[in-house]
Each structure stands twice: as C-alpha cells, then as structure tokens.
Amino acid sequence: MAELIPQYNEDSIRSLDWREHIRLRPGMYIGKLGDGSSVDDGIYVLVKEVVDNSIDEFAMGQGKRIELTVSDGQVTVRDYGRGIPLGKVVDVVSKINTGAKYDSKAFQKSVGLNGVGTKAVNALSTWFRVTAFRDGRSKTAEFARGVLTKEHPETDTTEPNGTLVIFRPDDTVFRNYHFIHEYLENQVWNYCFLNAGLLIHFNGRNYVSKNGLMDLLSRKTDPETNRYPIIHLKGADIEVALTHTNDYGEDIYSFVNGQHTTQGGTHQAAFREAFVKTIRDFYKKDYDASDIRQSICAAIAVRVQEPVFESQTKTKLGSQYVHEGGPSMKTFVLEFLGKHLDDFLHKNPATAEALKKRIEQSERERKELSGIRKLANERAKKANLHNKKLRDCRIHLNDEPPAKNRDEYNQRQLESTIFITEGDSASGSITKSRDVEIQAVFSLRGKPLNCYGLTKKVVYENEEFNLLHHALNIEEGLDGLRYNNIVIATDADVDGMHIRLLIMTFFLQFFPDLVRGNHVYILQTPLFRVRNKQKTIYCYSDEERQRAIQEIGSKAEITRFKGLGEISPEEFAQFIGEDMRKDPVLLSKDAQIQKLLEYYMGKNTPDRQQFIINNLRVEKDLAEEQSVTAEA
C-alpha cells in the first residue's frame, strides 16, 4: 500500500516560469479554451486582451483610431496611442506583473490591472510580434509560444506613434480553432458604444458610435416595436440606456471600464434592484419586480477605480465600491437612477404612460398564468425530472465556486453543457459517453409543439416544454440558468431538422435572451465513417468523405450515419469531447424575432414556398456538378 503513495520531498516542488504556468493552466488566464464556436472561447479573450490596451490609450485621449484585422487565423492590432516605451517592449509582453497599470494615477479606471493580458496572448501564440512606434523611432520583438526568438534593434521610422501587435493563436492549445465574424463584430461594436468617437477599422469596414449605449440599444432592438423611445442617461462614471419591447425575457448588457461583463456582477445586480425601486417610487405602486423588468432591454456601463473581478477573464464584477472611500455600488446606482430616471419620467409623460402600460400588461399575464404555473411546478416535481427526463451533471453555471481553485472551477462552469436529444437511443449514446462533471442530457419524447404565435401559457401546459424550462431553471430569467451551453442534438435527417427548428422556435418565442446571450448551439456529428483496418476517418460533409476515400484508398469501408443512435457510445465520446463541433445559433443585428418566426414557422406563404423551391434547385445543381466531377 505504501508503494502507491507518491514521494513528497524537495524534488516534488517545482517553480514554473510565467510562460510555463500560462501554458500549463491557460484556463486561469483566459477562461475556457474551445475552438471559437462559443463567444467566451479563449481566442476571443486573446483579441480582447490586446485591444484593451489600445482602448486604454484612447480613454486617456491618445489615439482615436484602432485597426483590427482577423484573417486566416491571424490577428493584427494597430493603435495610434503613445506606443510602448522602446526600452520596455520585451518586458511588457514577456515579464509577468510588468506594466504601467499599477500606477493608478495613469490608469485610474483601466480594465487590466495585473500585467497579465499580453503575456498570456504571447505565451498562447505560435507566433507573436510586437512593434512600438515612438517619436520617430521603433522597436520590434518576436516570440514563439512566449519564447523570445528575435529582438530587433531600434530603428528610425516615419510611422506615427502607437503599437502594432500581430499574433497567431497556438493550434495545439486551441484545437481546430476558427474566428466567427459575428462574435468579433459584436466585440468591436461594444468597444465603440462604450467609447463614443472611437473609430475601429475592422476587416475593411469602419465602426464608430456617436451616442454610446443609446446606439447599442438601437442595434439590439427594433425602434418600430419598442414600447417607448430609448431612455438614455449619462452621469459621472455611469451611463444607462433602457427601453421595453414586446419580447419575453430580460435583456441587460453590463460593462465595467469598457469590459463586457457577460456574467453580470455587482453593478448589474444594483441596476436591476435600483430600477425596480425607482419605478415603484415614481408610480407610487408596489409592482412586482418581475413585472417591472419583464421585456426590458437595457445597458449599464460604469467606471470603477481598480475594479475587482471574480476571475482573470473579467466576466463578472465583484467590486462593492466605485472607488476607495466612495459609495457602495448599490447606493451609487440607486442614487443615479433615483434622480435622473425619475426626472426623465416626470419630463416625458408619454414615455411614463407607455412604460406603465407595459408593466401592467406583464402583471395581467403573470396573474393569468399563476394558477397554471403552480400546477406545472407540481407536475414537474411528480415527474421526478432528474431521474426520468434529465441526466444531470455535477457542475452548473451558477453554482458557488469552492474557496480553492476558483478560477479552474469557473472555467468548468463556462463549459457546463446540456444536450437536448430526441428518443431513447440518441440520449442513451450521449449519456454513456458524456463527461458527467459538466455535461447533462435532456431527452425529448417525439416532436415538440410548434409554439409560434402561442402565449406563454403553453410553456406550462405542454409537458415537454414545462420539464425543459424547469431543467434549465429559467422560469424567472437567466439568473438561474444552470448550463452555459444549450446544445440541440438531433439526427441528420429531415425529422431531425424539423425537431431542431421546433426547439429553436420555443427558445426564440419565449426565452429569446438565451439566443441573444449566445447560449444555444447545434451539435454537428459526422455524416460518414470511412475506414480500413489501419485507419478511421469521420466526415462531416460529402467533401470530407471524398477526401477521406482518396486518403484511405479503394478498399475503404463507408458508413452513412442517419441517426445519433447509430453511433456507438465509444465513438460518440470523440464528438462531444474537446474536439466537439457545434454551430452557434446567431441573430443578425437586423433580425426581428417575430417576423423571423412568422416567415419560417407561420402558415405557408408564397414567399416561403419560393424560398424552398429556389434552394431545392441549388441542391439539385450541386448534385449534378458533383456527378459530372465524379464522371470526369
């Protein structure tokens, strides 16, 4: 027995340098790794860490333009700030805890305060190059996975002041990574909304905002269907924009010092509470908080001195105070809304009346559903949800992290996933091959109801939907969401596609903030298996199948997977592990949910029929082209 106990002596103790530690524990620095299919995957954090430094320059009045190019997996960022001091170019990107942001006078309300950001990017890139331009001189250094490979001498330059960073994420860390344009574009827009007047030239297009958070809400909502014009309020170190829509849910975007806090934090909690109190005081009526916030779309941005975040990736604010010796976050936000929102509503009675009507409409709907909700909750308990419909995991998005290893636990929380499947065979394969720590499985029974045009009453009356939304824990909004990733896993056939659309319709109709918050994905599983005795290749398209046949040779055995249940649990483990392929369900900035659902899920229309005919013709033409190619 003693032989099984590992030796513990001086040789057991290791000291890692900064580069080794970042590469050994990347999750502590950039959150989850991923392949780029999720908005919070590490490759987007790498981009943010570099751009954040350029934003800090703009915030201090240095450089009104940033150039960002992302192409073929490589990222280029050029700003026109002051430029890194030439004698410190190597140190700033390769020595941990080195930077200017420890001087709170120079960087009072910056995001990155710990001197880690660009070092993490450097260590996690196969190639990293930094050039500083400063007062007619320039300095360049090149690295490979954090190791200095070439330090160029200082030279004269005619380039304007600023910094140029070029890097390529390490594909041994970020497997099969790819950048999704929509995610990057959303990042760029957020920078512009939070820094009015800043111009970002991203992949050949200029992005700029003149009205800050008001422009953000204009992009996120449809002015024609908003219940009242966007309310835009600005004060010292705080900016708020809000309106109410006709959609279900609660959509709040929160920011700290230019950082999008996707998991909220003290400032977002303070806004939700302060908004409710201000509305109750204004109307002198004790409205239910859920009625006041139902269908709200809002954004809040605060500036905090030396902010404290709950993890290195800065997705959740933990600061209790705006600055040392100042008011608490709760008091700060409450005093701001209590004065400025109250003043606005008194000066704009038409908006105040429209807001009141929206709250009262939500109140009526809630009361109408109260009895049904109670019965639905009882049914969910009797169904013994966690044993019959849901095979749960152990780590959930909103669990309280343990005192030890908080960063690693937070990373696992971001990886928490629920697969929504149809049928016992599919759910059985996933259940047997999943990671029980972070992956849950919910099994549907048959095709769900097409809920387009129906009221929320159906969420509670329909057994499948009732159990599903209980499993997700989203009855009262996203605060209780138990899984960061909701993955729809259906067969790759017509029925599977139909089920996929019906589930997406359910989310878009009743819980659109799940989609807007980038929580919903489609699982991609292989269509073909091509193998011989020496090698097996799984193919996700016909093109991949053709390449696999050429690689393996004429004796290849080809299997076409029609359903998830046909894939053995041993094989399935490969498709839902580190190399899992999943496509995000994205809404374009111009997408109007009700019009979208009406087109695709409403009654048949000539427009939709023509769309189907046109796309069938395209498929037919492609098939003919492939046939001709094969014959040639």
N, C-alpha and C positions, 0 to 999 in steps of 0.2 A: 504493500500500500504506500509505503514511504517513497518508493521509486516514482509514483505518479505525481508527487508534489514537485513543482518546478523549483530549481535552485534560485535562491534570493540572496545575492551578495553584491559586492562592488561592481562586478561585471554585468549585473542585471540593470544597472542605472545608466541611461543614455541621455545625452543632451543633444537635441536636434537643432540645427541652424534654422533660420527663418524660412528658407526655401524648402527644406525637407519637411518642416512641420506643416506648411501650407499644402504641400502635395500629398502628405500623409493624411491630413484631416481637412480637406477642402471645404467640407460642409460647414465647418466652424466659421469660415470666412465668406463664403458666397452662397450658403444655403444648399439646396439640393442641386445635383449635377444635371441630369436629364439631357435630352437630345435637342431641346429647343421647341418642343411641341407645347410646353407649358409656359405661361407668361412669367412665372417665377423661377424658371430654369437658370442655372448659373451663367450661361453665356450672355444673357441679358444683364445680369449683375456686373459682368466684366465691362460691358459697354457703359453701363451707368457709372461705374467707379471712375472711369477716365473722363467722361463728360461732366461729372460732378465737379471736378477740379476746374474745368472751363467755366462752368456756371458760377462758381465762387468768384472767379475773376470778373465776370460780368456784374455780379451783385455788388462788387466794390468799385464799379464804374470803369472797369478795364476791359475793353473789347466787347463790341456789340454784335459780333458775328462768330458763329461756330460752324465749321464744315465737317459733316459726318458722312462717310461713305462705307457701306457694308456690301461687299461683293465677293462671291466665290469663297465665303467663309473667312474673309479677312476684313478687319475693321481699321478705318483711318479716321482720326480725330485731329482737327487743326483749329486752334483758337488764336485769338489776337489780343490776348492779355499781356501781362508783363514779361512772360517767359520765365522758366525756372532759372535761378541764378546759375551761371555756367559752371562754377566750381562745385556745384552740388547736384548736377544732373544724375550722375550714377547713384549717389547716396539716396536721393529722393525716391527712386524706383527699386532700390535693392537693399536698403537697410531698414529693418523693421523699426517702428516707433521713431521715424525720422520725417519731419515735415514742418511747415510753417504754422499749422493749425493749432499748435499748443499755445501759441501767443493769442489769447482770446481778444486782445485789442485789435489784432489784424484780421482775425476770423471770428468775430463775436458770435455770429449766428450761421456758421457753416454746418454742413451735414457730416463730413468726415473729420473726426477729431482725434483719431487714434493712429494716423500714419500707416495704415494697413492697405488701403484700397489699391493703388497702382502696384504695390508689391505683390498682392495676390494675383493681379492680372499678369504681371511679369512671370511669376512662378508657374502659372497655369497656361502659359502660351508656348507653343513650339518655337515661335519667333516673336520677338518684341524689340521694337526700335523706338527710341525717344530722341527728339531733337529740340533744343531750346534756341530761340532766336531772341537776342537781347542787345539792343543798342549797337547794331551793325556787326555783331559777332554771333557765331553759332557753335553749338557743341552737340555731338551725336554719340549715342552709345547703343550697342546691340547686345541682345541676350538670347539664350536658348533655354527654355524651362527654368528661367531665373539665374542662369549662369552667364556671367559677362563673357561674351565672345570677341567683342571688338570695341575698343574705346577710341573714337576718332579725335584727333587734335582739334583745338579751337581754330576756326577759320573766319575770314571776313564774309559778310553776307549783305545782300541788298533786301533780304526778306524783312517784312515788318515784324515787330516784336510778337512773341507768342510761343506756343508749344505745339509740336507735332508728335503724335503717338500712332504707331502702326503695330498691330498685333494679330496673330492667328491663334485662336484657342487650340489647346492641345487635344488632338483627336483620340489620344489614349486615355484621357480623363473624361472628355465629353464625346462619348461614342456616337458615331453616325449623326453628329450634330448638324443642324441647319437653322438659319435665322428665318423667322416668319415676319414678313414685311409689316403686317398689321400690328404686331406687337411693338416693333421698333418705331413705327409711325406714331403709335399711341404714346410711347415714351417721349418722343420728340415734341408732340403736341403738349404734353404735360409740362415739359420744360418751358415751352413758350407761354402757356397760360399762367404759369407761376412767375414769369419774368417778362412782363409786358415790355415790348420794344426790342427784345432779343430776336435776332434773325438766325435761324438754323437752316443751313443749306444741306438737305439730306437727300442723297442719291439723285441729284439733279433737280430737286424742287425746293423752293423757299417756303419756310414755315415761320409765321410771325403772328403774334396776338397783340391787339391794342387794348382790349378790355378785360384781360385777365380771366378770372373764374367765370365771368359772365359769358365769355366766348366758349369756355369749357361746357357749360350747361347748354348753350345754343347748339353745340355739336352733339351732345348726348340726348337731347330731347327734340321734339317736333314743335316749334313755336305755334303752329296752327292748332294743335290739340292740347297744348298746355292749358291748365285751368286759369292761369293768370300770367301776366308777363313776369319774366325772371326778376327777382329781387336781388340787387347787388349792393353789398355793404362793405366799406373798407374803413379800417382804423389802424392805429399804430400796432404793428406786429400781428394783425389779424385781417383776414378777408373772407367774406362769406357770400355765396350765391345760392339761391334756392327757388324752387317752384314745385307745383304739384301736377301730376299727369293723370291720365286715365288708366295707366297700367297698375297691376298689382305689385306689391313689394315696396321695399325701402332702399333707395339707391343713394348712398352717401360716399363721396370721394374725399379723402382727407390727406393733408400734406403737412410736412414739417420741414422748414428751411429748404423747400424745393424738393424734398423727398416724398414720393408717393407711398404713404403708409397703408399698404393693401390690407393689413390685418387690423387697422384702426389704432386704438390706444387711448390714452387719457384725454387727448384733445377731441377725438370723435365721440367718446362717451360723454364728455362735457357738453358738446354741441347738442347731442340728442336730448339730454336732460334739460339743458337751458332753453332749447326751442319749445319743448312741452310747457315749461313753466311760463315762458313769455307769452305764449298763445293763451294759456289759461288765464293769466293776469289781464291780458288785453280784452278778451271777450267776457271776463268775469264769470267763467263757467268751468266746472271741473270735468272737462272732456277726458275720456280715456286716452292714455298715451298712445296706444296703438292706432286709434282713430286719427289722432293729430299727425302721426308720422306715416300713415298708410299712403302709398303712392307718391311720397316725397322724392324729389331728385335734388340733391344739394351737394355743395362742395365747401370745405373749410380748409384754409391754409393759415398756419401760424408760424411765427418766427420765435424760436426759443434759444436762449443762451446756453451753449454747451448741452444739447439735448441728450437724454439717456434713452437708449433703445433696448428692447428686450433680447435682441440678437445682433450679430455683426451685420446682417443683411438689412437692418433698419426698416423692417416692415411693420413694426408695432412700437409706438411711443410709450415709454414708461415714465417720462418726466412728470412730477407732481406740481412743479412750479415753472412759470415762464422764465424767470431769471432769479438769481440769488437775492433774497430779501424782498422779492415781489409777491404778487398774489398767487394763490393756487390756480391751477389750470381751470378748475371748475368755476371759481369765482371770476376769473378773467373773462371767460367766455360768457358766463351768465350776465355780468355787468355790461358787456358789449351788446349782446342781443337785447337785454332788458331795456337798454336805452335806444339803440339805433333801429332795431326791428320794430319796436313799439312806436317810435317816431314815424317810421315809414308807413306803417299801417294807419296811423291817425291822418297822415297827409294824403293817403291814397285809399279812400273809402271803397272804390270799386274793387280794388285788389283784396281788401279786407273782407268784403262781402263774398267774393268768389272763393277765397280760402275757407271761409266759414261754411259755405255750401258743400265744399269738398269734404270737410271734416264730418259734417252731418250726414252726408251720403255714406261715408265709411262707417259711421255709427249705426245707421239703419241696417246696412249689410251685415255688420257684426252681430247685431241683435237677432236678425233673421236666422243667422247661422248658429246661434248659441246652443239651441236645443240639439241640432243635428251634430254639432261638434262634440257635445257631451256623449251622445250615443256612439259616435265614431271612435272616440277615445276609448270607450268601454269595449267596443268590438276589437280594437287593436290589441288591448290587453288580453282579451279572451283568446285571440288568435295565437297567443304565445309567440309573438313576432320573432323573437330572437332564436327560436328553435325551428320554426316552420318555413318562414319566408326569407329570413336573413341569417347568413353565416357571417357573424361579425368578426372584426379584427380586434387587436388589443390596444392599439394606439389610435387616438382620434384627434381631429384638428383642434378641438377646444379643450382637451384635457389639460390639467395644470401640470406643467413640466416639473420633474423632480429637482431638488436643490442641486444635485450633482449632474454633470453632463447636460446642462440645459440646452446648449447650442446643438448638440447632437440630437437631443430629443426633439427640439424644434424642427430640425431638418426632417426627421422621420414623420413629424406631424404634417409637413408640407407634402410628403409622399403618400399620406393616407388616401386610400382609393376604395370606392365601391363599384363593383361591376354589376350592371343591370342586364340580366340574361333572360332568355325565354326558354322554358322547358327544362325538364329534369336532366337530360343528357348533357346539355351545354353547361348548366350550372354545376353539374357533378364533375365535369372535367376541370373547370376553373377552381372549384372548391378543393379538389385533391392536389392541385399544382400551385396554389397561391402561396404568398408569404403571409402567414397568419398574424404576423405582427402589424402589418399595415394594409392588408387587402381583405375587403369584405365582399360578399356575393349576395345579391338580392335576385330572387327568381320570380319572374312574372309567370302567370298562368294564361297562356293564349295571347291573342292580340288585345292590347288595351283599347279603350274607347277613344274615338276622335272627339276631343273636347273643345274644338274650335267653336267659338260663339256661345259656349255654355258658361254658366255662372260658377262661382267658387263652391257652390253647393255640391257640385259633382265630386269635388276633391274628397268630401267626407262620405258621400253616399256610395261612391264606387269603391269596392273593397280593395282592388289592386292599388288605386291611387292613394287611398287612405293609408294603407300599410306602407307604401313607398315614402310618402311625405313624413310619416312617423319615423321611418328608418333613418331618413336624412335629418330629422329633427329641425325642420324649417317652418313649422307652423307659425311661429312668432317672428320669422325673419331669419336672416343669415347668421345672426349672432350665435345661434346654437348649432350651426352646420357641423356635422360630425366628420365629414370627409372633404378633403381639399379637392379631390378629383372624382368626378362622377363619370364613369366610362360606360357607354352604351355598347354592349357586346352582343350582336345579333348575327345570324347566319348571312353568308354572302350570296343570298338569292333574293327573289322578288319579295317573298314573305318577310324575310329579314329586313329588307329595305323599308317595307311598309311599317313594321313594328318600330324601327328606328325613327321614322317620321312621326309616328303617333306619340312616342315618348318625348321627342323634341317639342312637339306641339303642346304637350302637357306643361313642360317647363316654361316655354315662351308665353303661354296663356296665363299661367297662374304664378310662376316664380321666375320672371324674366331676369331678375338680378343674379340668378345662378349663371345664366349665359353671359350677361354683361360683366360679371366678375370673373370670367374665364375659368369656370369650374367644370364645364361639360365637354366631353370628348367622345369620339367614335373610335372604338378599337379596330385596328387593322390586323387581320390574321391572314396567313398565307393562303393563296388560292390553289397552289400546286406544290407537290413534293417531287423533286427529280433526284433520283439516286441510283447508284450501283453498289457493288459490295464494298467499295473503298470510300465513297463519299456521298453525303446527302446535302441537297441544297433546297431551301424553302423559298418559294417565289410568290411575290405579292402582286404580280401583274403578268400579262402574257409576254411582255417584252423580257421580263426577268426569266420567264420559263424558256424562251428561245435561247437566251444567253447560257442558261444552265445546261440545256441539251447540247449546245456546242462545246461547252466545257467538259461535260462528262462523257459524251460520245454516243454512238448509235445504240449501245446496249442499255441506255438509261431506262429505268422504270419510272413512269409518270403517273402520279395520283392527283386527281382533282378533288379538293375538299369542298363539299357542298354545305356542310353544316359544322358547327363548332363541336357537336357531339362526336363527329368522326375523327377528331384529333385526340390522340391519347393524352392522358394527364402528363406523362413523361415528356411528350413533345410540347404540350401547352405551356409547361413551365418556362420554355425558351421564349415564348411570345408575350409573356406578361411579366418578365423579369427586367433586368437592367436595359435590355435592348428592345423593350416594348415599343411598338409603333402605334401612335394614337394621333388622330387629327382633331384639333380644337374646333368646337362649334363657335363660329365668329359672327358677329353682327357688324355690317359695314356702317360707317358713320351716317349714311343716308337711309338706313333700314328703319322702316316704321313697322313695328311688330304686327299690329292688327291688319295692315294692308298686306304684309308678307303672308300671314296665316290665311287671310281671305283668298289670296291668289292660289296657294298650294293646297290648302286643306278645306276650302269652302266648296260650294257647289260647282259643278263643271261649268267652265266658261269658254267661249270661243278662243280667248287669248291663251288659256292653258292648253286647250286641245292643239292649237297651232304650235305651241312650245314643244309639246310631246312629239308631234309629227316631225318638226324640224330636227329634234335631237335624235329621233329614230333614224332619220335619213343620214345623219352624221355617222351613227354607229354602223349603218349599212355600208357607207362609203369606206369607212376604216376597215371593215371586214374584207371588202373587195380589194383594197390596197394590200392588205396582209396576204391575201390569197395570191395576188399577182406576184408579190415579192417571193413567196414560197415557191411558186412555179418557176420563177426565173432562176 
